[in-house]
Amino acid sequence: MNPIFQLSRRPEERLRSYRDALEAFLPRLTAAEYLLHSPLRRQVRSHRPGMVFHPTPEFFLQLAGRTDFRCPEAAFALEAGQACVMPRGLPHGERVRRDRFGDFRALVVGFQTSRVVFILSKGSEGAAPQIDYADAYELTGHSRLATSLDAITLAAENNGSRKSLQIDAHLRIFIAGLLDGLDAAGRQRGAQATLAYRAQHWIIEGLSRTDLSVAGLAERLACGPDHLTRVFRAHFGTSPSQFIRDERIRMAKGLIEQNRLNFSEIAAACGFAGLNYFSRCFKAVEGSSPRAYKRRLLSMVASDESDESADASLRSTASSR
């Protein structure tokens, strides 16, 4: 099974899968077994029913199944293991053809301002492919990558004796550039993941400290507060300040349930700078004050004890009979 099928929800693991798919394509280049489709530029930027065009070139790598392409003056099928360079501005339509195992997957590489976009598509038989995952990376030299695809488009229109050599050279440059860029992005994201998890660890470790802050964490991690917030949100879906507040409230709920400390003591134990601030944060998260939460909790406990007492009474009555 192609490694792309093992895609994870974790961005760093998806990055490795994109890289693995491109790495798997390289031996076919070396063995000259690949087939590269690059349709001729005809009627560019024209609006056709069921077709779209993009201002930048695209690279398609068929991983499983088949994609049937239709252009204004051409039609072709992209089989598993084959690639396609779609010229910028060329209208095209796509249709999914599943293989005998019912699988269809295609990796699409496109360009968006300063980023390179990787799209894994899926789809139903006969329908247009749909996006399953999409990730954008700020790869070094992204403009040169697009230029390599443009060069392939131009070489495909050349009928000279060196046409195949030119296409092969530009394709190798393109894939090598993608792999180098993904390697660099992987190192950067690995460093960011380390930063995010270290911040999370220090937050949990320091919840009871009233001086715990994003600025203090950033200083300890030798980065800016804004950078830390962006990285933390990218990994955990929330900002460090929200995470601190939510974890403190979770800790406070546990102490309320133990019913050993008063509210001022709980606020201090959870790192809140004062009872009023604790109450405001608690209500923002739970929708009720700490006091109302405790009353509701005690009411539920009393109700459960009453039910247990009634059950015991019924059992006692039944056994006496």
C-alpha positions in Angstrom: 0.0 0.0 0.0 1.3 3.4 -0.9 2.4 5.4 2.3 0.0 8.2 1.4 -2.9 5.9 2.4 -1.6 6.0 6.0 -2.2 9.8 6.3 -2.7 11.0 9.8 -4.6 14.0 11.2 -1.3 15.2 12.5 0.2 17.7 10.1 3.8 16.6 10.6 2.9 13.0 9.8 1.1 14.1 6.6 4.2 16.0 5.5 6.2 12.8 5.8 3.6 11.0 3.7 3.7 13.6 0.9 7.5 13.2 0.9 7.2 9.3 0.8 4.9 9.5 -2.2 7.3 11.7 -4.1 10.3 9.5 -3.1 8.4 6.4 -4.4 8.0 8.1 -7.8 11.8 8.7 -8.2 12.8 5.1 -9.0 10.3 5.2 -11.9 12.2 8.3 -13.2 15.5 6.5 -12.9 14.2 3.4 -14.7 12.5 5.5 -17.4 9.3 3.7 -16.7 7.1 6.7 -15.9 4.6 8.3 -18.2 4.3 12.1 -17.9 1.3 13.8 -19.4 1.5 17.5 -20.2 -1.4 18.6 -22.4 -0.7 21.4 -24.9 -1.7 24.9 -24.1 -4.9 25.5 -26.1 -7.7 28.0 -25.4 -6.1 29.0 -22.1 -8.2 31.0 -19.6 -11.4 30.1 -21.5 -14.5 29.2 -19.6 -15.7 25.7 -20.4 -18.6 23.8 -18.8 -17.3 21.3 -16.2 -13.8 22.7 -16.4 -11.6 24.9 -14.3 -8.3 26.6 -14.8 -5.7 28.0 -12.4 -3.3 30.9 -12.8 -0.4 28.7 -11.8 0.7 25.3 -13.0 -0.2 22.1 -11.2 1.5 18.7 -10.7 -0.7 15.6 -10.4 0.7 12.2 -9.2 -1.8 9.3 -9.4 -1.4 7.1 -6.4 -4.3 4.6 -6.9 -7.1 4.3 -9.4 -7.3 6.5 -12.5 -8.2 10.1 -13.3 -9.8 10.8 -16.6 -8.8 14.3 -17.7 -10.6 16.4 -20.3 -9.1 19.6 -21.8 -10.5 21.8 -24.6 -8.6 19.9 -27.3 -7.4 16.7 -25.6 -8.4 13.9 -23.3 -6.3 11.4 -21.5 -6.3 9.0 -18.6 -3.8 9.2 -15.7 -3.1 5.7 -14.4 -1.6 4.8 -11.0 2.1 5.7 -10.9 1.8 8.3 -13.7 2.2 12.0 -13.4 0.7 15.1 -15.2 1.8 18.7 -15.5 -1.2 20.9 -16.1 -0.2 24.2 -17.7 -1.2 27.4 -16.1 -4.5 28.7 -17.4 -5.5 25.5 -19.2 -9.1 24.5 -18.6 -9.5 21.0 -17.5 -12.1 18.6 -16.0 -11.4 15.5 -13.9 -13.4 12.3 -13.3 -12.6 9.5 -10.8 -12.1 5.9 -11.9 -11.5 3.5 -9.0 -9.3 0.5 -9.3 -10.3 -3.1 -8.8 -9.9 -2.7 -5.1 -12.2 0.3 -5.0 -9.4 2.7 -4.3 -8.7 6.2 -5.7 -6.1 8.6 -4.5 -4.2 11.4 -6.3 -1.7 13.9 -4.9 -1.9 17.4 -6.4 0.8 20.0 -5.9 -0.2 23.6 -6.6 0.9 27.2 -5.8 -0.7 29.9 -3.7 1.1 33.2 -3.3 4.2 32.3 -1.3 3.2 28.8 -0.5 3.2 25.4 -2.1 -0.1 23.5 -1.6 -0.3 19.7 -1.3 -3.7 18.2 -1.8 -4.7 14.6 -1.4 -7.9 13.9 -3.3 -10.4 11.2 -3.1 -13.7 10.6 -4.9 -16.6 8.4 -5.9 -16.7 6.6 -9.2 -17.4 8.9 -12.1 -17.5 12.0 -10.0 -15.1 14.9 -9.8 -12.3 14.3 -7.2 -12.7 15.9 -3.8 -10.2 17.2 -1.3 -9.4 14.8 1.5 -6.5 16.7 3.0 -4.8 20.0 2.1 -1.6 21.4 3.5 0.3 24.6 2.6 4.0 25.1 3.2 6.2 28.1 2.7 8.9 26.3 0.8 12.2 28.0 -0.1 12.3 28.6 -3.8 8.6 28.0 -4.4 8.8 30.3 -7.5 11.5 28.1 -9.0 9.3 25.1 -8.5 6.6 26.7 -10.6 9.2 27.7 -13.2 10.3 24.1 -13.5 6.7 23.1 -14.4 6.4 25.9 -16.9 9.7 24.6 -18.5 8.1 21.2 -18.8 5.1 22.7 -20.5 7.3 24.5 -23.0 9.4 21.4 -23.6 6.3 19.3 -24.2 5.4 21.6 -27.2 8.9 21.2 -28.6 9.4 18.5 -31.3 13.1 18.6 -31.2 15.3 15.6 -30.6 16.1 16.6 -27.0 12.5 17.0 -25.9 12.6 13.9 -23.6 15.9 14.9 -22.1 14.6 18.4 -21.3 11.4 17.2 -19.8 13.3 14.6 -17.7 15.7 17.2 -16.4 13.1 19.7 -15.4 11.0 17.0 -13.8 13.9 15.9 -11.7 14.7 19.5 -10.7 11.1 20.0 -9.7 10.8 16.8 -7.5 14.2 17.4 -6.0 13.2 20.9 -5.1 9.9 19.6 -3.5 11.8 17.0 -1.4 14.4 19.6 -0.2 11.6 22.0 0.7 9.6 19.4 2.5 12.7 18.3 4.4 13.2 21.9 5.6 9.5 22.3 6.4 9.7 19.1 8.4 12.7 20.3 10.5 10.9 23.6 11.1 7.6 21.9 12.2 9.6 19.5 14.3 11.1 22.4 16.2 7.7 24.0 16.5 6.2 20.8 17.9 8.9 20.7 20.5 8.2 24.3 21.4 4.4 23.7 21.7 4.8 20.6 23.9 7.4 22.2 26.1 5.0 25.2 26.7 2.2 22.8 27.5 4.3 20.9 30.0 5.4 24.1 31.8 1.8 25.3 31.8 0.5 22.2 33.5 3.5 22.2 35.9 2.9 25.8 36.9 -0.9 26.1 37.1 -0.9 27.1 40.7 1.4 30.1 40.1 -0.4 33.4 39.8 2.5 34.8 37.7 2.1 32.2 35.0 1.7 34.1 31.7 2.2 33.7 28.0 4.9 36.4 28.1 6.7 34.5 30.9 6.5 31.3 29.0 7.8 32.9 25.8 10.7 34.4 27.6 11.6 31.0 29.1 11.3 29.4 25.6 13.4 32.2 24.0 10.7 33.3 21.6 8.1 36.0 21.2 4.6 35.7 22.7 2.9 36.1 19.3 5.1 33.3 17.8 4.4 31.0 20.8 0.7 31.7 20.5 0.6 30.8 16.7 2.6 27.6 17.2 0.6 26.5 20.3 -2.7 27.1 18.5 -1.5 25.2 15.4 -0.8 22.2 17.5 -3.5 22.2 20.1 -6.3 24.3 18.5 -6.4 26.9 21.3 -4.2 29.7 22.5 -1.8 29.3 25.5 -3.9 31.8 27.6 -7.1 29.9 26.9 -5.4 26.6 27.7 -4.1 28.1 31.1 -7.6 29.3 32.0 -9.3 26.0 31.0 -6.8 23.8 32.8 -7.1 26.0 35.9 -10.9 25.6 35.8 -10.6 21.8 35.3 -8.3 21.8 38.4 -10.8 23.9 40.4 -13.7 21.6 39.5 -11.8 18.7 40.9 -11.1 20.6 44.2 -14.8 21.7 44.4 -15.8 18.1 44.1 -13.5 17.1 46.9 -15.4 19.6 49.1 -12.4 20.3 51.4 -11.4 23.9 50.6 -13.4 27.1 50.5 -13.6 29.1 47.3 -10.8 31.5 48.2 -8.5 28.6 48.9 -9.5 26.9 45.6 -8.8 30.1 43.7 -5.4 30.5 45.3 -4.5 26.8 44.7 -5.4 27.1 41.0 -3.3 30.2 40.4 -6.1 32.7 40.2 -5.3 36.2 41.4 -8.3 36.7 43.6 -11.7 35.2 44.1 -13.6 37.6 41.8 -11.3 36.8 38.9 -11.7 33.1 39.6 -15.5 33.5 39.6 -15.5 35.4 36.3 -13.3 32.8 34.6 -15.3 29.9 36.0 -18.6 31.3 34.8 -17.1 32.0 31.3 -16.1 28.3 31.0 -18.9 26.5 32.9 -21.8 29.0 32.4 -22.4 29.2 36.2 -20.6 30.5 39.3 -18.4 28.2 41.4 -21.1 28.4 44.1 -23.9 27.4 41.8 -21.8 24.6 40.4 -21.1 23.3 43.9 -24.9 23.5 44.8 -25.7 21.6 41.7 -23.1 19.0 42.5 -24.2 18.5 46.1 -27.8 18.3 44.9 -26.9 15.5 42.5 -24.9 13.7 45.3 -27.9 14.0 47.7 -30.3 12.7 45.0 -28.0 9.7 44.4 -27.8 9.0 48.1 -31.6 9.3 48.4 -32.0 6.8 45.6 -29.6 4.4 47.2 -31.4 4.7 50.5 -34.7 4.0 48.8 -33.3 1.0 47.0 -31.9 -0.3 50.3 -35.2 0.1 52.0 -37.0 -1.8 49.2 -34.5 -4.6 49.4 -34.9 -4.8 53.2 -38.7 -4.9 52.9 -38.5 -7.6 50.2 -36.2 -9.8 52.3 -38.4 -9.5 55.4 -41.2 -11.0 53.5 
